[in-house]
């Protein structure tokens, strides 16, 4: 199970706002069925790494389809193979428990 954070930013657009481009990328992700969580600086995706990377490749193309002349995509991968319970929720729960115990 992999947890991947991705941030896709169009460059060379007429306006500084990127929300329409983000929405186009998230439609692709939503339609993939992969579990994901949008945050203010990117999106975290959970699932099979090959499936995630295939979806990210399609997401990377979305800003070009909307007229961007350049796209910057940042990807951070946490691929843990020694535990079946590796999840976005689990990672947050462990840290929250440590904070509550102190």
Secondary structure per residue as TSV (DSSP state, phi and psi in degrees):
chain	resnum	aa	ss	phi	psi
A	1	X	-	360.0	128.3
A	2	X	E	-111.0	149.3
A	3	X	E	-121.2	123.2
A	4	X	E	-127.2	131.7
A	5	X	E	-105.4	132.0
A	6	X	E	-130.9	142.6
A	7	X	E	-134.1	120.7
A	8	X	E	-116.8	121.3
A	9	X	E	-126.8	124.4
A	10	X	E	-76.3	145.0
A	11	X	E	-123.0	154.1
A	12	X	S	75.2	34.6
A	13	X	-	-100.9	164.7
A	14	X	S	-75.9	-20.7
A	15	X	S	-128.4	151.2
A	16	X	S	-73.4	-21.9
A	17	X	-	-71.2	137.6
A	18	X	-	-116.6	4.5
A	19	X	H	-60.8	-35.3
A	20	X	H	-66.4	-34.9
A	21	X	H	-70.7	-40.7
A	22	X	H	-61.7	-44.6
A	23	X	H	-60.7	-39.9
A	24	X	H	-63.0	-40.7
A	25	X	H	-65.9	-42.2
A	26	X	H	-69.7	-28.6
A	27	X	H	-61.0	-42.0
A	28	X	H	-62.9	-45.2
A	29	X	H	-64.7	-45.5
A	30	X	H	-58.8	-43.3
A	31	X	H	-68.5	-19.5
A	32	X	H	-73.1	-23.2
A	33	X	T	84.7	-2.4
A	34	X	-	-71.2	143.6
A	35	X	E	-70.3	133.8
A	36	X	E	-151.9	162.9
A	37	X	E	-142.3	118.0
A	38	X	E	-77.0	137.9
A	39	X	E	-131.3	172.8
A	40	X	T	-61.6	-21.2
A	41	X	T	-117.0	2.2
A	42	X	E	170.7	-160.1
A	43	X	E	-139.9	137.9
A	44	X	E	-105.3	134.0
A	45	X	E	-123.9	141.0
A	46	X	E	-123.3	134.6
A	47	X	E	153.4	-160.6
A	48	X	-	-67.1	129.9
A	49	X	H	-60.2	-42.8
A	50	X	H	-61.7	-40.7
A	51	X	H	-65.5	-41.5
A	52	X	H	-63.6	-46.6
A	53	X	H	-64.1	-35.0
A	54	X	H	-65.1	-40.6
A	55	X	H	-69.1	-40.5
A	56	X	H	-61.3	-37.9
A	57	X	H	-60.7	-40.7
A	58	X	H	-69.8	-39.1
A	59	X	H	-63.1	-39.0
A	60	X	H	-60.4	-31.7
A	61	X	H	-77.8	-22.2
A	62	X	H	-58.1	-44.9
A	63	X	H	-63.3	-34.0
A	64	X	H	-62.2	-40.5
A	65	X	H	-65.0	-23.9
A	66	X	T	-95.6	8.9
A	67	X	T	105.0	-1.9
A	68	X	-	-65.6	142.7
A	69	X	S	-94.8	-11.3
A	70	X	E	-153.5	143.6
A	71	X	E	-133.4	132.3
A	72	X	E	-110.7	122.3
A	73	X	E	-120.6	123.6
A	74	X	E	-108.0	133.1
A	75	X	E	-130.5	130.5
A	76	X	E	-120.6	126.9
A	77	X	E	-117.7	129.4
A	78	X	E	-116.9	101.3
A	79	X	E	-112.2	97.7
A	80	X	-	-104.1	125.1
A	81	X	-	-114.4	3.7
A	82	X	S	-100.3	5.3
A	83	X	-	-148.8	130.9
A	84	X	T	-79.5	-14.1
A	85	X	T	-98.0	15.5
A	86	X	-	-68.6	115.2
A	87	X	-	-151.9	163.3
A	88	X	H	-58.8	-49.3
A	89	X	H	-62.9	-40.6
A	90	X	H	-64.6	-41.3
A	91	X	H	-62.0	-42.4
A	92	X	H	-69.0	-40.6
A	93	X	H	-61.6	-40.3
A	94	X	H	-62.5	-45.6
A	95	X	H	-68.3	-40.7
A	96	X	H	-61.0	-41.6
A	97	X	H	-62.6	-43.2
A	98	X	H	-61.7	-38.6
A	99	X	H	-67.1	-40.7
A	100	X	H	-68.9	-29.9
A	101	X	H	-78.4	-14.8
A	102	X	-	-95.0	360.0
